[in-house]
């Protein structure tokens, strides 16, 4: 019987959640969706009915391996794979798929991001089951999220003919569109947001990598061989930096035949910026949200979001649509619509040599 | 020969500088004018060329006495008088004047606020000397500041005939005016801002209190007698709460004959709110100011003021005219023009029972 495994890609180190996120505590290790658990721990918990923690493989960056293991006590330590350097998602997915195939040659695999939020977990599990079913049939499968707005920050998938109940042919992948095209996609109804999740048999994924990224396939074979012989660490150090830096979407999925898409609507969000944190949080009548309502005074304020350490009193007076993120050693204040410009702050601090705050 | 003494009124406990100011660390004990020293310590240092610290009497509230003494190591401990309860300025001035008169019957006295800022110290000392000279002649003297804008937050003085070089008769005191009247005052040129400073012989002030506030005069005599007999503390406890709560301006100066005014222009500010702190601070090309420019990133921000603990990194992105005051346990964010509404925050916290942050 074939078992379902998961690969969770958890190597991200973005700057969009500064000052809460830092090099050593990136987004996926933060409880940004309002609960107690990190986004990563939520991801593991969410799939547990279909994929138990002992069949979850987490791929992260080397400097995050200890923190990642600590965040996931139910996941066996050896299931946390540490990349010596980041080489985009194709090497990451290929390496983890080889690891799984060595342990379970018939494995079905779900590849998930560590930093997404999902509101309707039951609907998501249904989609997950359907996608694993399509993977069992030999497809490379992706999940397309029914768009709710003309979002220009996501890639899209065009849906083709039905292959099975709730499973369609994927006609093509489309990069982040202009506003105009995004509106057209929304109107047409045949375009879905590319969720960045993949489902396949480990063997099918490896064959697809071999077919479309032969250099990567060859290197992964060498790594797999080294791992089987007990000297994976040395091979990783030598080979991983030479792998092509290419995404699994672009390098494999877009080129493969037999790509299927499972449409779904389950309150998906990629938690892309502080705006998402505000969107996901419960709000008062004037649209204000905070991590600790008992400690925050909104005095004639509206549409604001406050993230502050426990016990810190925060008062916002006469302001609108502000994001205020306070930590012990750094504070950020900006309008919600400037959330993408956090990067500029990080760059400014780097230029000042203040890396200790990044 | 008569010596110049000073009475510094330092019992204030306003809320307009929350969260930096607290019940136990009010405005006068804070370095709000940008330097290292508190406003109170600056006041003592500023007058030192004319009034040495051993002739400075500081009147404060009982719960602030220790902090006040610690803030002023050069002022003898016994010179810091602690009121058991606040009863406005007439009792405060009268009590301190009696204290001075006991120690130096011929004393000349300058009464100053602990929480004002003065830019041009040389000009101020000249005015101080002139006002003490007029006090020597037997006048009750006040200093009127040449207005630079139609300010509605200050009281005004109408200037009359000259009495001496740079000394005029004071015709009348005017309460805080409407905008329209303030503009009229500015146009007329015979109205000055009431600085709240007084100058007199200790004996003349006591006689004026006796004449215009006889109940207070009688109580102060009893206090003075008790102090001379070595049991002032007991008498203070018993008598002080019974004193009339009235200002020295209203209760004495406005009713007295022979009131003189010395006009002056010396960059005076009453440091009334966070707006003043911004006004007094050096600014960058876009009007931003902060307590620690090395730690603050203004990214497309203008007209903002940041007060933060040493070492805290603060980033403001895409905002204008904001005041951001951060402390270890409380944070305030508001537009500059809402600075008067800090009180509403203090009230809200009190209503929530969060007095530990006030």
Interface residues (C-beta under 8 A of the other chain):
Chain A: X19 X294 X297 X299 X300 X308 X311 X312 X313 X314 X315 X316 X317 X318 X319 X322 X324 X326 X329 X330 X331 X332 X333 X334 X335 X337 X338 X341 X342 X344 X345 X348 X349 X352 X354 X357
Chain B: X19 X294 X297 X299 X300 X308 X311 X312 X313 X314 X315 X316 X317 X318 X319 X322 X324 X326 X329 X330 X331 X332 X333 X334 X335 X337 X338 X341 X342 X344 X345 X348 X349 X352 X354 X357
